[in-house]
């Protein structure tokens, strides 16, 4: 990784921005769950694309390698923080239920960053 601290910060932001949005629009989750479930992946994709652009624009080489590492790192950050919140924290949820409801959505992250690495 060329800039580890930047990658870690961006990974945290990829997690925290959708989390804040989810809290802000939580009433929609109870009143119109399908709409909520449609909004959240859009927010995650927007964050991943934005921070991928910011990360990749300073790179000069090893784009695909960086995309793979970045995607795995951001995926791991999001999963780790979520698991703390959803399995042991205030929002108790079984691991299988978490993966079906939220966790699989994060697979978009490495797909996007690897795509950036490939086309860059």
Backbone as a printed PyTorch tensor [residue, N CA C, xyz], in Angstrom:
tensor([[[  0.8480,  -1.1780,   0.0000],
         [  0.0000,   0.0000,   0.0000],
         [  0.8940,   1.2410,   0.0000]],

        [[  0.5530,   2.1500,  -0.8380],
         [  1.3400,   3.3770,  -0.9430],
         [  1.0850,   4.2910,   0.2650]],

        [[ -0.1580,   4.4610,   0.6390],
         [ -0.4990,   5.3600,   1.7390],
         [ -1.4440,   4.6320,   2.6890]],

        [[ -0.8750,   3.9520,   3.6530],
         [ -1.6490,   3.1170,   4.5700],
         [ -2.6270,   3.9480,   5.3890]],

        [[ -2.1640,   5.0640,   5.9180],
         [ -3.0430,   5.8840,   6.7570],
         [ -4.2210,   6.4230,   5.9680]],

        [[ -3.9810,   6.8240,   4.7370],
         [ -5.0750,   7.3130,   3.8940],
         [ -6.0560,   6.1840,   3.6090]],

        [[ -5.5370,   4.9950,   3.3280],
         [ -6.4020,   3.8410,   3.0610],
         [ -7.2490,   3.5060,   4.2860]],

        [[ -6.6480,   3.5370,   5.4670],
         [ -7.3880,   3.2560,   6.7020],
         [ -8.4460,   4.3210,   6.9760]],

        [[ -8.0790,   5.5810,   6.8090],
         [ -9.0360,   6.6800,   7.0150],
         [-10.1980,   6.5630,   6.0400]],

        [[ -9.8920,   6.3640,   4.7680],
         [-10.9530,   6.2340,   3.7690],
         [-11.8270,   5.0170,   4.0510]],

        [[-11.2260,   3.9250,   4.5130],
         [-11.9970,   2.7360,   4.8630],
         [-12.9640,   3.0170,   5.9940]],

        [[-12.4970,   3.7580,   6.9870],
         [-13.3810,   4.1450,   8.0910],
         [-14.5210,   5.0270,   7.5870]],

        [[-14.2000,   5.9730,   6.7130],
         [-15.2310,   6.8550,   6.1610],
         [-16.2400,   6.0900,   5.3040]],

        [[-15.7660,   5.0620,   4.5850],
         [-16.6620,   4.2140,   3.7990],
         [-17.6630,   3.5160,   4.7210]],

        [[-17.2640,   3.2460,   5.9500],
         [-18.1860,   2.6490,   6.9110],
         [-19.0470,   3.7020,   7.6010]],

        [[-18.4220,   4.7900,   8.0890],
         [-19.1340,   5.7320,   8.9580],
         [-20.1850,   6.5620,   8.2120]],

        [[-19.9190,   6.9470,   6.9820],
         [-20.9000,   7.7700,   6.2550],
         [-22.2060,   7.0070,   6.0480]],

        [[-22.1890,   5.7710,   5.5300],
         [-23.4510,   5.0330,   5.4260],
         [-24.1080,   4.7770,   6.7900]],

        [[-23.3010,   4.5840,   7.8210],
         [-23.8620,   4.3790,   9.1570],
         [-24.6260,   5.6130,   9.6170]],

        [[-24.0380,   6.7880,   9.4240],
         [-24.6990,   8.0380,   9.8060],
         [-25.9700,   8.2420,   8.9780]],

        [[-25.8940,   7.9590,   7.6950],
         [-27.0920,   8.0700,   6.8400],
         [-28.1700,   7.1060,   7.3230]],

        [[-27.7770,   5.8760,   7.6540],
         [-28.7520,   4.8870,   8.1330],
         [-29.4550,   5.3680,   9.4010]],

        [[-28.7010,   5.9780,  10.2970],
         [-29.3050,   6.5200,  11.5150],
         [-30.2570,   7.6580,  11.1690]],

        [[-29.8320,   8.5190,  10.2500],
         [-30.6630,   9.6690,   9.8730],
         [-31.9750,   9.2560,   9.2120]],

        [[-31.9350,   8.1780,   8.4370],
         [-33.1490,   7.7580,   7.7250],
         [-33.7880,   6.5250,   8.3670]],

        [[-33.4410,   6.2310,   9.6090],
         [-33.9660,   5.0440,  10.2800],
         [-35.4900,   4.9630,  10.2750]],

        [[-36.2120,   6.0870,  10.4080],
         [-37.6820,   5.9800,  10.3430],
         [-38.1780,   5.3440,   9.0390]],

        [[-37.4420,   5.5350,   7.9590],
         [-37.8270,   4.9160,   6.6870],
         [-37.7030,   3.3980,   6.7890]],

        [[-36.7300,   2.9230,   7.5510],
         [-36.5440,   1.4710,   7.7110],
         [-37.7890,   0.8100,   8.2790]],

        [[-38.4430,   1.4790,   9.2130],
         [-39.6450,   0.8970,   9.8090],
         [-40.8940,   1.1470,   8.9800]],

        [[-40.9450,   2.2730,   8.2850],
         [-42.1580,   2.5870,   7.5210],
         [-42.1310,   2.0630,   6.0830]],

        [[-40.9360,   1.9780,   5.4910],
         [-40.8110,   1.5350,   4.0970],
         [-39.4910,   0.7960,   3.9210]],

        [[-39.4260,  -0.4050,   4.4360],
         [-38.1810,  -1.1870,   4.4610],
         [-37.5650,  -1.3680,   3.0730]],

        [[-38.3540,  -1.6770,   2.0230],
         [-37.7280,  -1.8250,   0.7000],
         [-37.0050,  -0.5510,   0.2320]],

        [[-37.5690,   0.6110,   0.5210],
         [-36.9080,   1.8620,   0.1410],
         [-35.5880,   2.0100,   0.8970]],

        [[-35.6150,   1.7420,   2.1850],
         [-34.3920,   1.8040,   2.9900],
         [-33.3320,   0.8610,   2.4330]],

        [[-33.7400,  -0.3580,   2.1120],
         [-32.8150,  -1.3650,   1.5840],
         [-32.2900,  -0.9950,   0.1960]],

        [[-32.9910,  -0.1410,  -0.5160],
         [-32.5090,   0.3480,  -1.8140],
         [-31.5680,   1.5400,  -1.6560]],

        [[-31.8410,   2.3760,  -0.6770],
         [-31.0190,   3.5710,  -0.4580],
         [-29.6170,   3.2110,   0.0400]],

        [[-29.5370,   2.2940,   0.9780],
         [-28.2570,   2.0240,   1.6360],
         [-27.1600,   1.5240,   0.6930]],

        [[-27.4310,   0.5790,  -0.2070],
         [-26.3510,   0.1940,  -1.1400],
         [-25.9130,   1.3410,  -2.0450]],

        [[-26.8380,   2.2250,  -2.3940],
         [-26.4810,   3.3850,  -3.2200],
         [-25.5070,   4.2820,  -2.4570]],

        [[-25.7560,   4.4770,  -1.1820],
         [-24.8590,   5.2870,  -0.3550],
         [-23.4840,   4.6270,  -0.2430]],

        [[-23.4630,   3.3110,  -0.0240],
         [-22.1840,   2.5890,   0.0780],
         [-21.4050,   2.7280,  -1.2310]],

        [[-22.0640,   2.5150,  -2.3520],
         [-21.3880,   2.6320,  -3.6560],
         [-20.8590,   4.0440,  -3.8580]],

        [[-21.6580,   5.0490,  -3.5310],
         [-21.2160,   6.4400,  -3.7020],
         [-19.9620,   6.7080,  -2.8710]],

        [[-19.9350,   6.2160,  -1.6480],
         [-18.7570,   6.4100,  -0.7890],
         [-17.5390,   5.6830,  -1.3400]],

        [[-17.7240,   4.4380,  -1.7540],
         [-16.5950,   3.6590,  -2.2680],
         [-16.0400,   4.3000,  -3.5410]],

        [[-16.9090,   4.7470,  -4.4220],
         [-16.4470,   5.3960,  -5.6540],
         [-15.7110,   6.6970,  -5.3290]],

        [[-16.2970,   7.5240,  -4.4710],
         [-15.6620,   8.7940,  -4.1060],
         [-14.2650,   8.5640,  -3.5170]],

        [[-14.1640,   7.6760,  -2.5320],
         [-12.8740,   7.4770,  -1.8790],
         [-11.9020,   6.6940,  -2.7530]],

        [[-12.4070,   5.9020,  -3.6740],
         [-11.5230,   5.2520,  -4.6520],
         [-10.9060,   6.2870,  -5.5800]],

        [[-11.7160,   7.2150,  -6.0440],
         [-11.2020,   8.2970,  -6.9010],
         [-10.1180,   9.0730,  -6.1550]],

        [[-10.4050,   9.4430,  -4.9250],
         [ -9.4350,  10.2140,  -4.1390],
         [ -8.1540,   9.4230,  -3.8820]],

        [[ -8.2860,   8.1310,  -3.6640],
         [ -7.1140,   7.2970,  -3.3970],
         [ -6.2950,   7.0620,  -4.6650]],

        [[ -6.9710,   6.6960,  -5.7480],
         [ -6.2520,   6.3070,  -6.9700],
         [ -5.6470,   7.4880,  -7.7210]],

        [[ -6.1410,   8.6710,  -7.5400],
         [ -5.6230,   9.7860,  -8.3380],
         [ -4.1740,  10.1310,  -8.0140]],

        [[ -3.6900,   9.7420,  -6.8660],
         [ -2.2950,  10.0120,  -6.4970],
         [ -1.3600,   8.8460,  -6.8220]],

        [[ -1.9140,   7.7140,  -7.2390],
         [ -1.0750,   6.5440,  -7.5350],
         [ -0.4040,   6.6790,  -8.8980]],

        [[  0.7880,   6.1110,  -8.9870],
         [  1.5120,   6.1480, -10.2440],
         [  1.7230,   4.7660, -10.8520]],

        [[  1.5670,   3.7070, -10.0380],
         [  1.7680,   2.3530, -10.5570],
         [  1.0630,   1.3370,  -9.6490]],

        [[  1.1320,   0.0660, -10.0300],
         [  0.5420,  -1.0340,  -9.2650],
         [ -0.9510,  -0.8350,  -8.9760]],

        [[ -1.6710,  -0.3490,  -9.9690],
         [ -3.0800,  -0.0100,  -9.7690],
         [ -3.9290,  -1.2200,  -9.3840]],

        [[ -3.7860,  -2.3100, -10.1100],
         [ -4.5990,  -3.4860,  -9.8230],
         [ -4.2730,  -4.0420,  -8.4400]],

        [[ -3.0060,  -4.1270,  -8.1180],
         [ -2.5890,  -4.6060,  -6.7940],
         [ -3.1790,  -3.7270,  -5.6980]],

        [[ -3.0950,  -2.4260,  -5.8680],
         [ -3.6470,  -1.4920,  -4.8870],
         [ -5.1650,  -1.6450,  -4.7840]],

        [[ -5.8310,  -1.8490,  -5.9180],
         [ -7.2840,  -2.0300,  -5.9030],
         [ -7.6910,  -3.2670,  -5.1370]],

        [[ -6.9470,  -4.3440,  -5.3090],
         [ -7.2410,  -5.5890,  -4.5880],
         [ -7.0360,  -5.3900,  -3.0890]],

        [[ -5.8840,  -4.8530,  -2.7210],
         [ -5.5810,  -4.6430,  -1.2980],
         [ -6.5650,  -3.6660,  -0.6700]],

        [[ -6.8410,  -2.5760,  -1.3620],
         [ -7.7590,  -1.5630,  -0.8550],
         [ -9.1580,  -2.1480,  -0.6340]],

        [[ -9.6360,  -2.9120,  -1.5990],
         [-10.9630,  -3.5100,  -1.4770],
         [-11.0580,  -4.4780,  -0.3180]],

        [[-10.0420,  -5.3090,  -0.1540],
         [-10.0320,  -6.2580,   0.9700],
         [ -9.9550,  -5.5050,   2.2950]],

        [[ -9.1160,  -4.4770,   2.3500],
         [ -8.9750,  -3.6850,   3.5770],
         [-10.2900,  -3.0000,   3.9450]],

        [[-10.9040,  -2.3010,   2.9940],
         [-12.1540,  -1.5990,   3.2850],
         [-13.2740,  -2.5700,   3.6370]],

        [[-13.3320,  -3.6960,   2.9510],
         [-14.3130,  -4.7370,   3.2670],
         [-14.1120,  -5.2070,   4.7100]],

        [[-12.8720,  -5.4740,   5.0820],
         [-12.5630,  -5.9550,   6.4310],
         [-12.9000,  -4.9030,   7.4910]],

        [[-12.5960,  -3.6460,   7.2110],
         [-12.9140,  -2.5670,   8.1540],
         [-14.4220,  -2.4950,   8.3780]],

        [[-15.1850,  -2.4750,   7.2990],
         [-16.6430,  -2.3760,   7.4180],
         [-17.2250,  -3.5740,   8.1530]],

        [[-16.7570,  -4.7560,   7.8100],
         [-17.2460,  -5.9710,   8.4530],
         [-16.8850,  -5.9860,   9.9370]],

        [[-15.6500,  -5.6480,  10.2610],
         [-15.1990,  -5.6800,  11.6560],
         [-15.9830,  -4.6990,  12.5260]],

        [[-16.1370,  -3.4750,  12.0690],
         [-16.8710,  -2.4860,  12.8640],
         [-18.3360,  -2.8980,  12.9870]],

        [[-18.9210,  -3.3310,  11.8850],
         [-20.3100,  -3.7790,  11.9270],
         [-20.5080,  -4.9480,  12.8860]],

        [[-19.6050,  -5.9100,  12.8450],
         [-19.7600,  -7.0710,  13.7220],
         [-19.6880,  -6.6680,  15.1870]],

        [[-18.8630,  -5.6800,  15.5110],
         [-18.8330,  -5.1680,  16.8780],
         [-20.1830,  -4.5630,  17.2640]],

        [[-20.7940,  -3.8740,  16.3160],
         [-22.0840,  -3.2210,  16.5760],
         [-23.2520,  -4.2100,  16.5690]],

        [[-23.2430,  -5.1100,  15.6140],
         [-24.4140,  -5.9510,  15.3890],
         [-24.3850,  -7.2910,  16.1130]],

        [[-23.2350,  -7.7550,  16.5150],
         [-23.1920,  -9.0380,  17.2200],
         [-23.0090,  -8.8540,  18.7250]],

        [[-22.1680,  -7.8970,  19.1280],
         [-21.8910,  -7.7250,  20.5410],
         [-22.3640,  -6.3790,  21.0640]],

        [[-22.6740,  -5.4770,  20.1910],
         [-23.0570,  -4.1300,  20.6080],
         [-24.5470,  -3.9980,  20.8500]],

        [[-25.0280,  -2.7930,  20.6650],
         [-26.4190,  -2.4920,  21.0130],
         [-27.4670,  -3.1230,  20.0900]],

        [[-27.0870,  -3.5540,  18.9110],
         [-28.0710,  -4.0560,  17.9390],
         [-27.9390,  -5.5550,  17.7300]],

        [[-27.9800,  -6.3140,  18.7580],
         [-27.7600,  -7.7670,  18.7090],
         [-28.4190,  -8.4150,  17.4930]],

        [[-27.6050,  -9.1530,  16.7420],
         [-28.0820,  -9.8420,  15.5530],
         [-27.2070, -11.0750,  15.3480]],

        [[-27.8060, -12.1720,  15.0080],
         [-27.0460, -13.3900,  14.7230],
         [-26.1830, -13.1630,  13.4850]],

        [[-25.0230, -13.8210,  13.4270],
         [-24.0870, -13.6470,  12.3200],
         [-24.7400, -13.9480,  10.9650]],

        [[-25.4830, -15.0430,  10.8850],
         [-26.1350, -15.4160,   9.6200],
         [-27.1340, -14.3470,   9.2070]],

        [[-27.9120, -13.8400,  10.1550],
         [-28.8750, -12.7810,   9.8450],
         [-28.1660, -11.5040,   9.4050]],

        [[-27.0560, -11.1900,  10.0810],
         [-26.2680, -10.0190,   9.7000],
         [-25.7710, -10.1430,   8.2580]],

        [[-25.1980, -11.3030,   7.9290],
         [-24.6550, -11.4980,   6.5830],
         [-25.7510, -11.4040,   5.5250]],

        [[-26.9170, -11.9640,   5.7960],
         [-28.0140, -11.9030,   4.8270],
         [-28.5610, -10.4870,   4.6860]],

        [[-28.5840,  -9.7330,   5.7680],
         [-29.1850,  -8.3970,   5.7490],
         [-28.2090,  -7.3060,   5.3250]],

        [[-26.9560,  -7.3930,   5.7730],
         [-26.0060,  -6.2910,   5.5650],
         [-24.6810,  -6.7560,   4.9700]],

        [[-24.1090,  -7.7770,   5.5240],
         [-22.7440,  -8.1890,   5.2070],
         [-22.4590,  -8.4240,   3.7360]],

        [[-23.3720,  -9.0760,   3.0490],
         [-23.1310,  -9.3540,   1.6260],
         [-23.0530,  -8.0850,   0.7850]],

        [[-23.7200,  -7.0420,   1.2320],
         [-23.6710,  -5.7580,   0.5170],
         [-22.2400,  -5.2560,   0.4070]],

        [[-21.4310,  -5.5180,   1.4260],
         [-20.0530,  -5.0420,   1.4310],
         [-19.1760,  -5.7180,   0.3860]],

        [[-19.6500,  -6.7870,  -0.2280],
         [-18.8660,  -7.4030,  -1.3090],
         [-18.7270,  -6.4620,  -2.5060]],

        [[-19.5770,  -5.4430,  -2.5620],
         [-19.4510,  -4.4340,  -3.6200],
         [-18.1270,  -3.6890,  -3.5130]],

        [[-17.6310,  -3.5470,  -2.2980],
         [-16.4390,  -2.7260,  -2.0730],
         [-15.2380,  -3.2520,  -2.8520]],

        [[-14.8180,  -4.5140,  -2.6600],
         [-13.6710,  -4.9580,  -3.4580],
         [-13.9620,  -5.0290,  -4.9510]],

        [[-15.2090,  -5.2730,  -5.3270],
         [-15.5390,  -5.2740,  -6.7580],
         [-15.2700,  -3.9020,  -7.3760]],

        [[-15.6410,  -2.8570,  -6.6560],
         [-15.4500,  -1.4940,  -7.1600],
         [-13.9710,  -1.1240,  -7.1810]],

        [[-13.2620,  -1.3740,  -6.0790],
         [-11.8510,  -0.9670,  -6.0260],
         [-10.9960,  -1.7780,  -7.0000]],

        [[-11.3230,  -3.0450,  -7.1750],
         [-10.5890,  -3.8540,  -8.1610],
         [-10.8770,  -3.3450,  -9.5640]],

        [[-12.1150,  -2.9590,  -9.8110],
         [-12.4630,  -2.3610, -11.1060],
         [-11.6840,  -1.0810, -11.3550]],

        [[-11.5740,  -0.2370, -10.3450],
         [-10.7730,   0.9750, -10.4700],
         [ -9.3190,   0.6190, -10.7840]],

        [[ -8.7870,  -0.3460, -10.0670],
         [ -7.4020,  -0.7560, -10.2950],
         [ -7.1820,  -1.3060, -11.6780]],

        [[ -8.1580,  -2.0280, -12.1830],
         [ -8.0430,  -2.6390, -13.4950],
         [ -8.0690,  -1.5880, -14.6160]],

        [[ -8.9550,  -0.6210, -14.5280],
         [ -9.0790,   0.3740, -15.6080],
         [ -8.0980,   1.5220, -15.4810]],

        [[ -7.5480,   1.7140, -14.3300],
         [ -6.6120,   2.8190, -14.1230],
         [ -5.3380,   2.4820, -14.8580]]])
